[in-house]
Amino acid sequence: MLNKISIQFQGGFAGKTTKLIDLDRKTDICPLYPKDNNKLQEFVLPKHEQTVARRRIKIQFMSSTDFYGRIIVYTLDFHGSVAEQSGTTLENLQQQEPAAATLESASTDISGTIIKIE
């Protein structure tokens, strides 16, 4: 379950209007409002969204702070826990979707890469 997302942009090349989308349910999770700087920014999901187990999310950038629409992401981290009530284990996630999420050891933190940026 996803609790928060950390993103670091290059200053001047940040996402402006941004939202998280649940790809399996095809619903918006929440909007994000990044600042145009190069500091690590944390976005905590609303409490009611933190209890939902998700397999795939999309970060959609609708606009950019750059005149040409460029966005440069230095760091992207997903923080949360792996839901095991549905029979999903850490090993199964690593085997099924290695490009969607990189899970380290048996910790409950999720570190990953962008699934899709639009």
N, CA, C and O atoms as a GROMACS GRO file, in nm:
protein
  472
    1MET      N    1   0.083  -0.117   0.000
    1MET     CA    2   0.000   0.000   0.000
    1MET      C    3   0.088   0.124   0.000
    1MET      O    4   0.184   0.133   0.076
    2LEU      N    5   0.055   0.215  -0.083
    2LEU     CA    6   0.136   0.334  -0.104
    2LEU      C    7   0.097   0.443  -0.004
    2LEU      O    8  -0.020   0.479   0.008
    3ASN      N    9   0.198   0.496   0.069
    3ASN     CA   10   0.174   0.603   0.167
    3ASN      C   11   0.215   0.739   0.115
    3ASN      O   12   0.144   0.838   0.133
    4LYS      N   13   0.333   0.743   0.051
    4LYS     CA   14   0.382   0.871   0.000
    4LYS      C   15   0.478   0.849  -0.115
    4LYS      O   16   0.527   0.738  -0.137
    5ILE      N   17   0.502   0.956  -0.189
    5ILE     CA   18   0.595   0.955  -0.301
    5ILE      C   19   0.694   1.068  -0.280
    5ILE      O   20   0.656   1.178  -0.241
    6SER      N   21   0.821   1.041  -0.306
    6SER     CA   22   0.925   1.143  -0.299
    6SER      C   23   0.978   1.166  -0.440
    6SER      O   24   1.011   1.072  -0.512
    7ILE      N   25   0.987   1.293  -0.479
    7ILE     CA   26   1.036   1.328  -0.612
    7ILE      C   27   1.135   1.443  -0.600
    7ILE      O   28   1.114   1.538  -0.525
    8GLN      N   29   1.245   1.431  -0.675
    8GLN     CA   30   1.340   1.542  -0.686
    8GLN      C   31   1.353   1.578  -0.834
    8GLN      O   32   1.390   1.494  -0.916
    9PHE      N   33   1.323   1.702  -0.866
    9PHE     CA   34   1.334   1.752  -1.002
    9PHE      C   35   1.461   1.835  -1.016
    9PHE      O   36   1.522   1.875  -0.917
   10GLN      N   37   1.499   1.861  -1.139
   10GLN     CA   38   1.598   1.965  -1.163
   10GLN      C   39   1.523   2.096  -1.161
   10GLN      O   40   1.418   2.109  -1.224
   11GLY      N   41   1.575   2.195  -1.088
   11GLY     CA   42   1.511   2.325  -1.082
   11GLY      C   43   1.492   2.382  -1.222
   11GLY      O   44   1.585   2.379  -1.303
   12GLY      N   45   1.373   2.435  -1.249
   12GLY     CA   46   1.342   2.489  -1.381
   12GLY      C   47   1.281   2.387  -1.475
   12GLY      O   48   1.230   2.423  -1.581
   13PHE      N   49   1.285   2.259  -1.437
   13PHE     CA   50   1.232   2.151  -1.522
   13PHE      C   51   1.142   2.059  -1.440
   13PHE      O   52   1.152   1.937  -1.449
   14ALA      N   53   1.054   2.119  -1.359
   14ALA     CA   54   0.968   2.041  -1.271
   14ALA      C   55   0.829   2.023  -1.332
   14ALA      O   56   0.786   2.101  -1.417
   15GLY      N   57   0.762   1.919  -1.287
   15GLY     CA   58   0.623   1.901  -1.324
   15GLY      C   59   0.541   2.006  -1.252
   15GLY      O   60   0.572   2.041  -1.138
   16LYS      N   61   0.439   2.056  -1.316
   16LYS     CA   62   0.358   2.161  -1.255
   16LYS      C   63   0.223   2.105  -1.213
   16LYS      O   64   0.201   2.079  -1.095
   17THR      N   65   0.135   2.085  -1.306
   17THR     CA   66   0.007   2.021  -1.279
   17THR      C   67   0.030   1.871  -1.292
   17THR      O   68   0.061   1.821  -1.400
   18THR      N   69   0.014   1.799  -1.181
   18THR     CA   70   0.052   1.658  -1.175
   18THR      C   71  -0.054   1.580  -1.098
   18THR      O   72  -0.113   1.631  -1.003
   19LYS      N   73  -0.077   1.455  -1.138
   19LYS     CA   74  -0.168   1.370  -1.061
   19LYS      C   75  -0.123   1.225  -1.064
   19LYS      O   76  -0.050   1.182  -1.153
   20LEU      N   77  -0.168   1.151  -0.962
   20LEU     CA   78  -0.143   1.008  -0.954
   20LEU      C   79  -0.268   0.936  -1.001
   20LEU      O   80  -0.380   0.975  -0.968
   21ILE      N   81  -0.248   0.831  -1.080
   21ILE     CA   82  -0.360   0.755  -1.134
   21ILE      C   83  -0.341   0.607  -1.103
   21ILE      O   84  -0.231   0.554  -1.120
   22ASP      N   85  -0.447   0.541  -1.057
   22ASP     CA   86  -0.447   0.396  -1.036
   22ASP      C   87  -0.480   0.333  -1.171
   22ASP      O   88  -0.593   0.345  -1.219
   23LEU      N   89  -0.383   0.266  -1.233
   23LEU     CA   90  -0.403   0.210  -1.367
   23LEU      C   91  -0.498   0.091  -1.369
   23LEU      O   92  -0.567   0.069  -1.469
   24ASP      N   93  -0.501   0.013  -1.261
   24ASP     CA   94  -0.591  -0.102  -1.259
   24ASP      C   95  -0.736  -0.061  -1.243
   24ASP      O   96  -0.824  -0.117  -1.308
   25ARG      N   97  -0.762   0.037  -1.158
   25ARG     CA   98  -0.899   0.085  -1.135
   25ARG      C   99  -0.938   0.197  -1.231
   25ARG      O  100  -1.055   0.233  -1.241
   26LYS      N  101  -0.838   0.252  -1.300
   26LYS     CA  102  -0.859   0.364  -1.394
   26LYS      C  103  -0.926   0.483  -1.325
   26LYS      O  104  -1.022   0.542  -1.377
   27THR      N  105  -0.873   0.517  -1.206
   27THR     CA  106  -0.924   0.630  -1.129
   27THR      C  107  -0.808   0.717  -1.082
   27THR      O  108  -0.695   0.671  -1.066
   28ASP      N  109  -0.839   0.844  -1.061
   28ASP     CA  110  -0.739   0.935  -1.005
   28ASP      C  111  -0.724   0.906  -0.857
   28ASP      O  112  -0.822   0.884  -0.786
   29ILE      N  113  -0.598   0.905  -0.811
   29ILE     CA  114  -0.570   0.886  -0.669
   29ILE      C  115  -0.570   1.021  -0.599
   29ILE      O  116  -0.644   1.041  -0.502
   30CYS      N  117  -0.489   1.113  -0.648
   30CYS     CA  118  -0.485   1.248  -0.591
   30CYS      C  119  -0.399   1.338  -0.679
   30CYS      O  120  -0.314   1.289  -0.753
   31PRO      N  121  -0.422   1.469  -0.670
   31PRO     CA  122  -0.334   1.563  -0.741
   31PRO      C  123  -0.207   1.586  -0.660
   31PRO      O  124  -0.207   1.571  -0.538
   32LEU      N  125  -0.100   1.623  -0.728
   32LEU     CA  126   0.026   1.661  -0.663
   32LEU      C  127   0.060   1.803  -0.706
   32LEU      O  128   0.030   1.843  -0.819
   33TYR      N  129   0.120   1.878  -0.617
   33TYR     CA  130   0.156   2.016  -0.648
   33TYR      C  131   0.305   2.037  -0.620
   33TYR      O  132   0.340   2.093  -0.516
   34PRO      N  133   0.392   1.993  -0.711
   34PRO     CA  134   0.536   2.009  -0.690
   34PRO      C  135   0.579   2.154  -0.701
   34PRO      O  136   0.517   2.235  -0.770
   35LYS      N  137   0.688   2.184  -0.630
   35LYS     CA  138   0.748   2.317  -0.639
   35LYS      C  139   0.861   2.313  -0.741
   35LYS      O  140   0.921   2.208  -0.765
   36ASP      N  141   0.890   2.427  -0.800
   36ASP     CA  142   0.996   2.436  -0.901
   36ASP      C  143   1.129   2.461  -0.832
   36ASP      O  144   1.178   2.574  -0.826
   37ASN      N  145   1.187   2.352  -0.778
   37ASN     CA  146   1.320   2.360  -0.718
   37ASN      C  147   1.387   2.224  -0.728
   37ASN      O  148   1.328   2.129  -0.779
   38ASN      N  149   1.509   2.216  -0.678
   38ASN     CA  150   1.581   2.088  -0.688
   38ASN      C  151   1.588   2.015  -0.554
   38ASN      O  152   1.674   1.929  -0.536
   39LYS      N  153   1.500   2.048  -0.460
   39LYS     CA  154   1.494   1.979  -0.330
   39LYS      C  155   1.407   1.855  -0.341
   39LYS      O  156   1.315   1.849  -0.422
   40LEU      N  157   1.438   1.754  -0.257
   40LEU     CA  158   1.355   1.634  -0.251
   40LEU      C  159   1.220   1.673  -0.190
   40LEU      O  160   1.214   1.727  -0.080
   41GLN      N  161   1.113   1.646  -0.263
   41GLN     CA  162   0.978   1.681  -0.220
   41GLN      C  163   0.899   1.555  -0.188
   41GLN      O  164   0.904   1.458  -0.263
   42GLU      N  165   0.826   1.557  -0.076
   42GLU     CA  166   0.746   1.442  -0.036
   42GLU      C  167   0.598   1.476  -0.049
   42GLU      O  168   0.553   1.584  -0.008
   43PHE      N  169   0.523   1.382  -0.105
   43PHE     CA  170   0.380   1.398  -0.124
   43PHE      C  171   0.310   1.282  -0.053
   43PHE      O  172   0.317   1.167  -0.098
   44VAL      N  173   0.243   1.313   0.057
   44VAL     CA  174   0.173   1.212   0.135
   44VAL      C  175   0.033   1.195   0.076
   44VAL      O  176  -0.039   1.293   0.056
   45LEU      N  177  -0.004   1.070   0.050
   45LEU     CA  178  -0.137   1.043  -0.003
   45LEU      C  179  -0.242   1.066   0.105
   45LEU      O  180  -0.212   1.051   0.223
   46PRO      N  181  -0.365   1.102   0.066
   46PRO     CA  182  -0.472   1.116   0.165
   46PRO      C  183  -0.491   0.984   0.241
   46PRO      O  184  -0.470   0.877   0.185
   47LYS      N  185  -0.531   0.993   0.366
   47LYS     CA  186  -0.545   0.873   0.453
   47LYS      C  187  -0.630   0.765   0.389
   47LYS      O  188  -0.595   0.647   0.396
   48HIS      N  189  -0.743   0.803   0.327
   48HIS     CA  190  -0.831   0.701   0.268
   48HIS      C  191  -0.768   0.631   0.148
   48HIS      O  192  -0.808   0.520   0.114
   49GLU      N  193  -0.669   0.693   0.084
   49GLU     CA  194  -0.599   0.632  -0.029
   49GLU      C  195  -0.484   0.542   0.016
   49GLU      O  196  -0.439   0.456  -0.059
   50GLN      N  197  -0.437   0.561   0.140
   50GLN     CA  198  -0.325   0.482   0.191
   50GLN      C  199  -0.366   0.339   0.226
   50GLN      O  200  -0.279   0.253   0.244
   51THR      N  201  -0.493   0.312   0.237
   51THR     CA  202  -0.541   0.178   0.273
   51THR      C  203  -0.571   0.092   0.152
   51THR      O  204  -0.607  -0.025   0.167
   52VAL      N  205  -0.557   0.147   0.032
   52VAL     CA  206  -0.590   0.074  -0.092
   52VAL      C  207  -0.465   0.006  -0.147
   52VAL      O  208  -0.362   0.070  -0.167
   53ALA      N  209  -0.474  -0.126  -0.170
   53ALA     CA  210  -0.362  -0.199  -0.230
   53ALA      C  211  -0.361  -0.172  -0.381
   53ALA      O  212  -0.465  -0.180  -0.447
   54ARG      N  213  -0.244  -0.140  -0.433
   54ARG     CA  214  -0.231  -0.108  -0.576
   54ARG      C  215  -0.116  -0.186  -0.637
   54ARG      O  216  -0.015  -0.211  -0.571
   55ARG      N  217  -0.132  -0.224  -0.762
   55ARG     CA  218  -0.024  -0.292  -0.835
   55ARG      C  219   0.045  -0.198  -0.932
   55ARG      O  220   0.167  -0.206  -0.949
   56ARG      N  221  -0.031  -0.106  -0.995
   56ARG     CA  222   0.028  -0.017  -1.096
   56ARG      C  223  -0.028   0.124  -1.078
   56ARG      O  224  -0.149   0.144  -1.066
   57ILE      N  225   0.063   0.221  -1.077
   57ILE     CA  226   0.021   0.360  -1.074
   57ILE      C  227   0.092   0.436  -1.184
   57ILE      O  228   0.196   0.394  -1.235
   58LYS      N  229   0.034   0.548  -1.220
   58LYS     CA  230   0.094   0.634  -1.321
   58LYS      C  231   0.104   0.774  -1.262
   58LYS      O  232   0.011   0.822  -1.198
   59ILE      N  233   0.218   0.839  -1.285
   59ILE     CA  234   0.233   0.979  -1.251
   59ILE      C  235   0.217   1.056  -1.380
   59ILE      O  236   0.296   1.041  -1.473
   60GLN      N  237   0.114   1.139  -1.387
   60GLN     CA  238   0.086   1.213  -1.510
   60GLN      C  239   0.118   1.360  -1.488
   60GLN      O  240   0.060   1.426  -1.402
   61PHE      N  241   0.211   1.410  -1.569
   61PHE     CA  242   0.246   1.552  -1.567
   61PHE      C  243   0.168   1.621  -1.678
   61PHE      O  244   0.193   1.597  -1.796
   62MET      N  245   0.074   1.706  -1.641
   62MET     CA  246  -0.006   1.775  -1.742
   62MET      C  247   0.061   1.902  -1.791
   62MET      O  248   0.031   1.950  -1.901
   63SER      N  249   0.152   1.957  -1.710
   63SER     CA  250   0.226   2.076  -1.752
   63SER      C  251   0.361   2.079  -1.682
   63SER      O  252   0.386   2.004  -1.588
   64SER      N  253   0.446   2.168  -1.730
   64SER     CA  254   0.583   2.177  -1.681
   64SER      C  255   0.618   2.323  -1.652
   64SER      O  256   0.555   2.415  -1.705
   65THR      N  257   0.718   2.343  -1.567
   65THR     CA  258   0.766   2.479  -1.541
   65THR      C  259   0.859   2.526  -1.653
   65THR      O  260   0.891   2.645  -1.660
   66ASP      N  261   0.901   2.436  -1.739
   66ASP     CA  262   0.989   2.471  -1.851
   66ASP      C  263   0.906   2.519  -1.970
   66ASP      O  264   0.799   2.464  -1.998
   67PHE      N  265   0.954   2.619  -2.039
   67PHE     CA  266   0.884   2.676  -2.155
   67PHE      C  267   0.856   2.571  -2.261
   67PHE      O  268   0.751   2.576  -2.326
   68TYR      N  269   0.947   2.475  -2.281
   68TYR     CA  270   0.932   2.372  -2.384
   68TYR      C  271   0.864   2.245  -2.332
   68TYR      O  272   0.847   2.150  -2.408
   69GLY      N  273   0.825   2.242  -2.206
   69GLY     CA  274   0.754   2.127  -2.151
   69GLY      C  275   0.843   2.015  -2.102
   69GLY      O  276   0.794   1.905  -2.074
   70ARG      N  277   0.973   2.039  -2.090
   70ARG     CA  278   1.065   1.935  -2.043
   70ARG      C  279   1.053   1.918  -1.892
   70ARG      O  280   1.032   2.014  -1.818
   71ILE      N  281   1.066   1.792  -1.847
   71ILE     CA  282   1.065   1.758  -1.705
   71ILE      C  283   1.184   1.666  -1.680
   71ILE      O  284   1.202   1.566  -1.749
   72ILE      N  285   1.264   1.700  -1.580
   72ILE     CA  286   1.380   1.617  -1.545
   72ILE      C  287   1.364   1.570  -1.401
   72ILE      O  288   1.359   1.651  -1.308
   73VAL      N  289   1.356   1.438  -1.383
   73VAL     CA  290   1.340   1.378  -1.251
   73VAL      C  291   1.472   1.314  -1.212
   73VAL      O  292   1.522   1.226  -1.283
   74TYR      N  293   1.530   1.358  -1.100
   74TYR     CA  294   1.654   1.299  -1.049
   74TYR      C  295   1.625   1.180  -0.959
   74TYR      O  296   1.694   1.078  -0.966
   75THR      N  297   1.524   1.192  -0.874
   75THR     CA  298   1.493   1.087  -0.778
   75THR      C  299   1.342   1.066  -0.775
   75THR      O  300   1.264   1.161  -0.776
   76LEU      N  301   1.303   0.939  -0.771
   76LEU     CA  302   1.162   0.903  -0.756
   76LEU      C  303   1.156   0.782  -0.665
   76LEU      O  304   1.209   0.676  -0.698
   77ASP      N  305   1.092   0.797  -0.550
   77ASP     CA  306   1.079   0.686  -0.454
   77ASP      C  307   0.934   0.670  -0.414
   77ASP      O  308   0.862   0.768  -0.392
   78PHE      N  309   0.891   0.544  -0.404
   78PHE     CA  310   0.758   0.510  -0.355
   78PHE      C  311   0.776   0.455  -0.214
   78PHE      O  312   0.861   0.369  -0.192
   79HIS      N  313   0.697   0.503  -0.119
   79HIS     CA  314   0.706   0.459   0.020
   79HIS      C  315   0.573   0.396   0.060
   79HIS      O  316   0.467   0.455   0.040
   80GLY      N  317   0.580   0.276   0.116
   80GLY     CA  318   0.459   0.209   0.159
   80GLY      C  319   0.491   0.069   0.206
   80GLY      O  320   0.602   0.041   0.251
   81SER      N  321   0.394  -0.018   0.195
   81SER     CA  322   0.414  -0.156   0.238
   81SER      C  323   0.358  -0.249   0.131
   81SER      O  324   0.273  -0.210   0.051
   82VAL      N  325   0.408  -0.370   0.132
   82VAL     CA  326   0.362  -0.472   0.038
   82VAL      C  327   0.245  -0.545   0.102
   82VAL      O  328   0.256  -0.598   0.212
   83ALA      N  329   0.132  -0.548   0.032
   83ALA     CA  330   0.013  -0.616   0.082
   83ALA      C  331   0.029  -0.766   0.061
   83ALA      O  332   0.059  -0.810  -0.050
   84GLU      N  333   0.010  -0.842   0.167
   84GLU     CA  334   0.027  -0.987   0.157
   84GLU      C  335  -0.104  -1.063   0.177
   84GLU      O  336  -0.105  -1.185   0.164
   85GLN      N  337  -0.214  -0.993   0.208
   85GLN     CA  338  -0.340  -1.063   0.233
   85GLN      C  339  -0.395  -1.131   0.109
   85GLN      O  340  -0.473  -1.226   0.122
   86SER      N  341  -0.357  -1.087  -0.010
   86SER     CA  342  -0.409  -1.148  -0.132
   86SER      C  343  -0.318  -1.259  -0.184
   86SER      O  344  -0.335  -1.305  -0.297
   87GLY      N  345  -0.223  -1.301  -0.103
   87GLY     CA  346  -0.132  -1.405  -0.146
   87GLY      C  347  -0.011  -1.350  -0.220
   87GLY      O  348   0.070  -1.428  -0.270
   88THR      N  349   0.002  -1.220  -0.228
   88THR     CA  350   0.115  -1.158  -0.295
   88THR      C  351   0.233  -1.156  -0.200
   88THR      O  352   0.222  -1.106  -0.088
   89THR      N  353   0.344  -1.208  -0.244
   89THR     CA  354   0.464  -1.206  -0.161
   89THR      C  355   0.570  -1.119  -0.228
   89THR      O  356   0.558  -1.085  -0.346
   90LEU      N  357   0.670  -1.085  -0.153
   90LEU     CA  358   0.779  -1.004  -0.205
   90LEU      C  359   0.844  -1.074  -0.324
   90LEU      O  360   0.874  -1.008  -0.424
   91GLU      N  361   0.866  -1.204  -0.316
   91GLU     CA  362   0.930  -1.277  -0.425
   91GLU      C  363   0.843  -1.278  -0.550
   91GLU      O  364   0.894  -1.266  -0.661
   92ASN      N  365   0.711  -1.292  -0.533
   92ASN     CA  366   0.620  -1.290  -0.649
   92ASN      C  367   0.624  -1.156  -0.720
   92ASN      O  368   0.626  -1.151  -0.843
   93LEU      N  369   0.625  -1.046  -0.643
   93LEU     CA  370   0.630  -0.914  -0.705
   93LEU      C  371   0.760  -0.895  -0.782
   93LEU      O  372   0.759  -0.836  -0.891
   94GLN      N  373   0.870  -0.942  -0.728
   94GLN     CA  374   0.998  -0.927  -0.796
   94GLN      C  375   1.001  -1.006  -0.926
   94GLN      O  376   1.059  -0.961  -1.024
   95GLN      N  377   0.938  -1.123  -0.930
   95GLN     CA  378   0.938  -1.206  -1.049
   95GLN      C  379   0.838  -1.155  -1.153
   95GLN      O  380   0.867  -1.160  -1.273
   96GLN      N  381   0.722  -1.106  -1.110
   96GLN     CA  382   0.616  -1.068  -1.204
   96GLN      C  383   0.643  -0.937  -1.275
   96GLN      O  384   0.625  -0.928  -1.396
   97GLU      N  385   0.686  -0.834  -1.202
   97GLU     CA  386   0.700  -0.703  -1.262
   97GLU      C  387   0.831  -0.636  -1.221
   97GLU      O  388   0.829  -0.538  -1.148
   98PRO      N  389   0.944  -0.688  -1.265
   98PRO     CA  390   1.070  -0.629  -1.221
   98PRO      C  391   1.092  -0.487  -1.270
   98PRO      O  392   1.163  -0.411  -1.205
   99ALA      N  393   1.033  -0.448  -1.382
   99ALA     CA  394   1.054  -0.312  -1.433
   99ALA      C  395   0.963  -0.212  -1.362
   99ALA      O  396   0.993  -0.093  -1.360
  100ALA      N  397   0.853  -0.258  -1.304
  100ALA     CA  398   0.758  -0.167  -1.241
  100ALA      C  399   0.801  -0.127  -1.101
  100ALA      O  400   0.772  -0.015  -1.057
  101ALA      N  401   0.868  -0.216  -1.030
  101ALA     CA  402   0.910  -0.182  -0.893
  101ALA      C  403   1.033  -0.262  -0.855
  101ALA      O  404   1.043  -0.381  -0.886
  102THR      N  405   1.124  -0.198  -0.790
  102THR     CA  406   1.241  -0.266  -0.738
  102THR      C  407   1.222  -0.280  -0.589
  102THR      O  408   1.222  -0.180  -0.517
  103LEU      N  409   1.206  -0.402  -0.541
  103LEU     CA  410   1.184  -0.426  -0.400
  103LEU      C  411   1.312  -0.483  -0.340
  103LEU      O  412   1.367  -0.581  -0.389
  104GLU      N  413   1.358  -0.420  -0.234
  104GLU     CA  414   1.483  -0.461  -0.173
  104GLU      C  415   1.457  -0.541  -0.046
  104GLU      O  416   1.380  -0.499   0.040
  105SER      N  417   1.522  -0.656  -0.034
  105SER     CA  418   1.515  -0.749   0.079
  105SER      C  419   1.371  -0.769   0.123
  105SER      O  420   1.280  -0.773   0.040
  106ALA      N  421   1.350  -0.781   0.253
  106ALA     CA  422   1.214  -0.805   0.303
  106ALA      C  423   1.160  -0.682   0.372
  106ALA      O  424   1.070  -0.693   0.456
  107SER      N  425   1.211  -0.566   0.339
  107SER     CA  426   1.163  -0.444   0.403
  107SER      C  427   1.024  -0.410   0.351
  107SER      O  428   0.979  -0.464   0.250
  108THR      N  429   0.958  -0.319   0.421
  108THR     CA  430   0.825  -0.279   0.379
  108THR      C  431   0.828  -0.152   0.294
  108THR      O  432   0.723  -0.106   0.250
  109ASP      N  433   0.946  -0.096   0.270
  109ASP     CA  434   0.956   0.020   0.183
  109ASP      C  435   0.959  -0.024   0.037
  109ASP      O  436   1.020  -0.125   0.003
  110ILE      N  437   0.893   0.053  -0.046
  110ILE     CA  438   0.890   0.024  -0.189
  110ILE      C  439   0.968   0.133  -0.259
  110ILE      O  440   0.936   0.251  -0.245
  111SER      N  441   1.071   0.095  -0.334
  111SER     CA  442   1.145   0.190  -0.416
  111SER      C  443   1.120   0.152  -0.560
  111SER      O  444   1.122   0.034  -0.593
  112GLY      N  445   1.097   0.248  -0.645
  112GLY     CA  446   1.064   0.210  -0.782
  112GLY      C  447   1.101   0.314  -0.883
  112GLY      O  448   1.161   0.417  -0.853
  113THR      N  449   1.063   0.285  -1.003
  113THR     CA  450   1.086   0.375  -1.114
  113THR      C  451   0.951   0.412  -1.174
  113THR      O  452   0.850   0.348  -1.145
  114ILE      N  453   0.951   0.511  -1.256
  114ILE     CA  454   0.826   0.556  -1.317
  114ILE      C  455   0.775   0.449  -1.414
  114ILE      O  456   0.850   0.398  -1.497
  115ILE      N  457   0.650   0.417  -1.402
  115ILE     CA  458   0.589   0.321  -1.493
  115ILE      C  459   0.566   0.388  -1.628
  115ILE      O  460   0.598   0.332  -1.732
  116LYS      N  461   0.511   0.509  -1.624
  116LYS     CA  462   0.484   0.582  -1.747
  116LYS      C  463   0.471   0.728  -1.714
  116LYS      O  464   0.404   0.765  -1.617
  117ILE      N  465   0.533   0.811  -1.793
  117ILE     CA  466   0.521   0.955  -1.777
  117ILE      C  467   0.460   1.011  -1.903
  117ILE      O  468   0.505   0.981  -2.014
  118GLU      N  469   0.356   1.091  -1.886
  118GLU     CA  470   0.295   1.155  -2.001
  118GLU      C  471   0.309   1.303  -1.988
  118GLU      O  472   0.263   1.378  -2.075
   0.00000   0.00000   0.00000
